[in-house]
Amino acid sequence: MKIEIKHRFTLAVIFSTEATSVKDAVVIAANEGADLSRADLSGADLSGADLSGADLSGADLSGADLSGADLSGA
């Protein structure tokens, strides 16, 4: 399914991909070097995701499940 990651303030699409979950879409975005700063990831299940090196500055992670996620360098 097509998943869009949106800017937390403008709601503009900052990344779009075919994935089975938001977690997979975020990992794909991070691996492709997409700018995820100020992304709306609120409530997302990101448990166990490898987000090392991802730019998550200013991202809305409220209510997100980050248990076991690798955020080194993020």
C-alpha positions in Angstrom: 0.0 0.0 0.0 1.1 3.6 -0.6 2.2 5.3 2.7 2.9 9.0 2.9 5.0 10.6 5.6 3.8 14.2 6.2 5.4 17.3 7.6 4.0 17.8 11.1 3.1 21.5 10.6 2.3 21.9 6.9 1.0 18.4 6.3 2.9 18.4 3.0 4.1 14.9 1.9 7.8 14.7 2.6 8.2 11.0 1.6 6.0 8.5 -0.1 6.6 4.8 -0.8 4.9 1.4 -1.2 5.2 -0.5 2.1 3.2 -2.8 4.3 3.4 -0.5 7.4 4.4 2.9 8.6 7.5 1.4 10.3 8.6 -0.1 7.0 8.0 3.2 5.2 10.1 5.1 7.8 12.9 2.6 7.6 12.9 2.9 3.8 12.9 6.7 4.1 15.8 6.6 6.5 17.8 4.1 4.4 17.3 6.4 1.3 18.5 9.4 3.3 15.2 11.2 3.2 14.9 14.3 5.4 12.5 13.2 8.2 13.0 16.3 10.3 9.6 17.7 11.4 7.9 14.5 10.2 4.6 13.6 11.8 5.3 10.1 13.3 2.9 10.5 16.2 1.5 7.2 17.3 3.6 5.2 14.9 4.8 1.7 15.8 8.5 2.0 15.2 9.5 -0.8 17.6 12.7 -2.5 16.6 13.2 -0.2 13.6 16.7 0.7 12.5 16.6 4.5 12.3 20.3 5.0 13.0 21.5 8.1 11.3 18.0 9.4 10.4 17.4 13.1 10.8 14.4 13.1 13.2 15.0 16.6 14.5 11.7 18.3 15.3 9.8 15.2 14.4 6.6 14.5 16.3 7.1 11.2 18.0 4.5 11.6 20.7 2.8 8.3 21.4 5.2 6.5 19.1 6.5 3.1 20.2 10.2 3.3 20.0 11.0 0.2 22.1 14.0 -1.6 20.7 14.5 0.9 18.0 18.1 1.8 17.0 18.3 5.6 17.2 22.1 5.8 17.3 23.2 8.9 15.4 19.6 10.0 14.8 
